[in-house]
Structures are given as structure tokens and as C-alpha cells.
């Protein structure tokens, strides 16, 4: 809404619209990161998770923590943090049940898809 001429009011920003525009802009990156998590979870289930793949999942989860939080998806942030912690080291990922990583990745995907 534009201020009336001669008024001292500043135009109000529509924060919701701005966030929606940012969401659309960053959605491809978010999906790419979710796919990295899904791939790592599937590899862990198959027993083929490599250190490089685990490191990539750790980095993707870390980025999702901030991205999802920016858009108010706090449950997604919590789940991404859990995935990040699971991939923090070879020891921590081996202590995490493969099905749990798969479930986390699936839940994050669902949260992202429902934000659309």
C-alpha cells in the first residue's frame, strides 16, 4: 500500500510475499540438499555409505538447518540438525540406524513439499 502524498508514512513491506519469493528462488537448492540426504540414507541402508557421501550429507543438512529455519519450518530444522549430527563422524553415522536417516530425509522432503 503506497502512502498518501504529503504523508510521512513509509510504505509497508509485505514480508510474507518477500519470503514466498525467496522460497521459490531457493527451492531448487533446497530440493538438491534433500536429495543428498536421501541418497546418503539409501547408501547407509545398503551398507555403501562412503566418507565423502557422509560429508556431503553433513554439509547439506547443515545448510538445510538455516534454510528451513529462515522459512519458519522449525520441525525441518530440528530434523536436519539430527541428520547433521548423525553424519558428524564415521562413528556417529554407524551408531545411527539406517532406517532413522531414511525417515528423517523423508520427513524433511514432506515438510518442504507442504510449504509450497
N, C-alpha and C positions, 0 to 999 in steps of 0.2 A: 504494500500500500504506500503510495507516494505521499509525502507531507504536503499540506496545503501551502500555496505560495505565500511567502511572508511569514510562515510559521518557523519556529525554532526547533521543531521536532525533526529528528533524523529518521530516515526510512528504517523500518524494522526488517531484520533478516529472517527468512524462513529457514530455520536451522534444520527442520525435518526434510525440506526439499533439498537442501545442500547435502545432507547426509545420504539421501537417496541417490543423488547424482554421483557422489563419491562411491557408493556401494556398486552402482552399475560400472563405474570405471575400474574398480579394483576386483570385481567378481571373477574375471578370468584368472588373476593371480591367486585368489583365494581357492578356487577350484583346483588349480595346479598343485597347491600345497596340500590340499585334502587328498589328492591322488597320490602324492608322495607318501602320505601316512598309510593310505590303503595298500599301496604296493609293499611297503615295509611290513605291514601287518600280515599280508598274504605270504611274504617270504619267510617271516618268523614262523607261521603255521607250517610251512613246507620244510622248515629247518635249513633254509638257504640264505638267511639274512646276513649280508656282508657288513663289515665295519663301515664301509663307505655308504652303504644304503642306510644304515642306522644313523650315521652322522647327518645325512641328508634329511632324514625324518626328524631328527632332533632340531635341525635348523628350521625346517618347515613348521614344526609345532611351535617353536619359539616365535616365529613371525605371525602365526595364527593367533597366538595369545594376545598380541597387541591389536591385530586387525579386528578380531571378533569383539574385543572389548570396546574398541572405538565405536562400533555399531550397536553397542548395548547388548550383545549376545554373551552374557556373562557365563551361562552354562557352557557354551562353546569354549570360552576362555579357560574355564576350570578343566574341561576335558583335554584341551590342548596342553595345558600345564602338566596334567597327568602323563600324557604321551611323551612330552619333552623329558620329564623326569625318568620315565622308563627307558628312554634312549640316551640317557646321560653317560652311560658307560656300558661296556660289554657285560659286566657283572649285573647291572641293574636290568638290562633288557632280558638277560637269561633268567632272572628271577621273576619276570613278568610273564604271566600266562599268555600264550599267543592269542587265545580267544578274546582276552581282555583288550589287547591292542586293536583287534579287528572290530570289536564292539565300539570302542572309543571312536575309531575312524568313521564307522557307520553313523554313530550319533552326531558327530560333527557335520558330516555330509547332510544329514536330515535337518539340522539346525540351519545350515547355510541355505538349503533349498526352501525352507519355510520362511526365510527372511525376504525372499523375492518379493 
